[in-house]
Amino acid sequence: MKSENGMIQSRKDLKEYLEQDKVALWSKGKKRPSLFGDDVWKFQILMRKTEYHLNCSRTPFGRMIGLCYKARFLRRSVRLGFGIPLNVFGPGLAIAHYGALVVNSKAKIGKNCRIHAMVVIGATDGSPNAPVIGDNVYIGSGAKIIGDIHIADNVAIGANAVVVKSIDEPGTTWAGVPARKISDKDSSRNLCPDIFKKKETDK
């Protein structure tokens, strides 16, 4: 079973997260990343395995393996320009491409998030609280989501938008500085359609 905060707690969870990430990344039927390329996919696999080993290890040897994975994860994060903490993103994460990306360790982001480069998700004014983002949220290049705020499910946030207040209307599109609602269209057109097919199959 998953914990209430959505972290990987078992090998079954790990398998589910890896599969949903693969679908969300538009892997086009590939079973595994290419030997050369697919750097973001390889990063996400390493992130999920690191989360699994650190969350689930119960022995000194297991914890040592977890720390080894974490060291590899941190090195690859630096190489790709990612400042992404562990246990923040739910399953179905799709990092669009590598480049500067900063996420606060207190943030909580639901399943099927697609996120682009130059995005910042962080706290402000010395507060320890960071954004809580729902499911199926699209975050465009350069967007900033800052503060103790909530983002509803199925929201699309446009490129370079600055979001400093909660977005409580699900299925809407927001853009601008500060961000304002520009459309009642949801995020689905920006996400891999196969994630929704999978949901229908699971019903």
C-alpha positions, 0 to 999 in steps of 0.5 A, spaced: 500 500 500 501 507 499 502 511 504 497 517 505 503 522 502 504 518 496 511 515 497 513 509 494 513 504 500 513 497 496 516 494 490 509 494 487 509 501 488 516 502 484 513 498 479 507 502 478 511 509 478 516 506 473 510 504 468 506 510 469 512 515 468 514 511 462 507 512 459 507 520 461 514 521 457 511 519 451 516 513 450 512 510 444 512 503 446 519 502 448 520 498 454 527 501 456 531 507 455 536 507 449 543 506 450 545 513 448 539 518 449 533 518 453 537 522 459 531 524 462 527 518 462 534 515 465 534 520 471 526 519 472 528 511 473 534 513 478 529 517 482 524 512 483 529 507 485 532 512 490 526 513 493 524 506 493 531 504 497 531 510 501 523 509 503 523 501 504 530 499 506 530 496 513 537 493 514 544 497 515 546 494 508 539 496 505 540 503 507 547 503 504 544 501 498 540 507 498 545 512 500 549 509 494 543 510 489 542 517 492 549 519 491 548 517 483 541 521 483 545 527 486 550 527 481 546 526 475 541 531 478 547 536 477 549 534 470 542 535 468 541 542 471 535 539 476 534 541 483 528 536 484 528 533 491 526 525 492 518 524 494 515 530 491 512 527 485 507 522 484 507 517 479 506 519 471 511 525 472 514 527 465 520 532 465 519 535 458 527 536 457 533 537 461 535 544 463 534 548 470 529 546 474 528 547 481 523 544 486 522 545 494 523 539 498 516 541 502 512 541 495 507 536 494 505 534 486 500 529 484 500 524 479 501 525 471 505 532 472 508 535 466 513 540 467 518 544 463 525 547 463 526 553 468 520 552 472 521 554 480 516 551 485 518 554 491 516 557 498 517 565 500 518 570 506 521 565 510 515 560 510 517 552 510 510 551 506 511 550 499 505 549 493 501 543 493 499 541 486 494 536 484 493 531 479 494 532 471 497 539 472 501 542 466 507 547 467 509 551 462 517 553 461 519 558 465 513 558 470 514 560 477 509 557 483 511 560 489 508 560 496 503 556 501 498 555 495 494 550 492 493 548 485 487 544 483 487 538 478 487 538 471 490 545 471 494 548 465 499 553 467 502 557 461 510 559 460 513 564 464 506 565 468 507 567 476 503 563 480 502 566 487 495 565 489 491 558 490 488 556 483 481 553 486 478 552 479 479 545 476 480 544 469 482 551 467 488 555 464 492 560 467 497 565 464 501 572 465 504 575 471 501 575 476 497 569 473 490 569 471 485 565 468 485 565 461 481 559 459 476 554 461 480 549 457 483 543 462 490 540 461 489 534 457 491 537 451 498 538 454 499 531 457 500 524 453 493 521 451 495 514 453 495 516 461 488 517 460 487 511 456 490 507 462 485 510 467 479 508 462 482 501 462 483 500 469 476 502 471 
